Amino acid sequence: CGDADLLICAPEFMTDDLCGSVVGKLNGLGLITEQLRSVRGKVSTNWQGAVRLASTGRPGLADYPWHRRMDIKVYPFSQRAFAELYFGSGERFNRAIRLHATRRGFALSDKGIRKVTRGRADNGQMVHVWEGPMERDPTGQHWATEDSIFAFLGLPFFPPELRGDDI
């Protein structure tokens, strides 16, 4: 089995408190078996740990030995479509769409898309020498859906079920 990702979106002023609240609730239920790290960014929060979900409420599985890695990520609503695109896609698809954005002069992340200028560092590596502000959705819908990201990049929409590494 793979890991479990829990993506939570909330108003920007609630992202810090919400992640801690969810982790506290899961811990109180006895589901969290290990905390690996917790990172509070400017507007998003990320928690990583291990959980034992299979035994919950199932007496026959009370001694279930396997633990799963769980990531809890809390984003403001304004970044939801970007977070869904990133976490709802396989590694190869993510690399491909980011490469497409790069070739169009943008940097695409789980938080947004911005114009960038790239150049070579002294060691020959390609680096961002300038990053612009986050782009605004030209449709005026504030990046409400993943569709708007695909349209911005000039791509047809690929639903999540067609973005996995097993396809």
Helices and strands as residue ranges (DSSP letters): E 4-10, G 12-14, H 15-28, E 32-40, E 45-51, G 59-61, E 68-76, G 77-79, H 80-87, H 91-103, E 106-108, E 113-120, E 126-134, H 146-152, G 160-162
